[in-house]
């Protein structure tokens, strides 16, 4: 069975190279966007955890103050 050899002109090769470069740039940009999105989600999750801890501390402080006030009122 004879193999058919495909010949490309210089223009064909240049177009294929340009297309491959374009696809590679597009893939790189997509990977950057995915990494950036992942980082943003991690930061948001971290901020939410910090906010929950702050709220828990505030509520704990208020409960302690209320308990102290009740003890003072009961002792009077």
Order of alpha helices (4+ residues) and beta strands (2+ residues): alpha
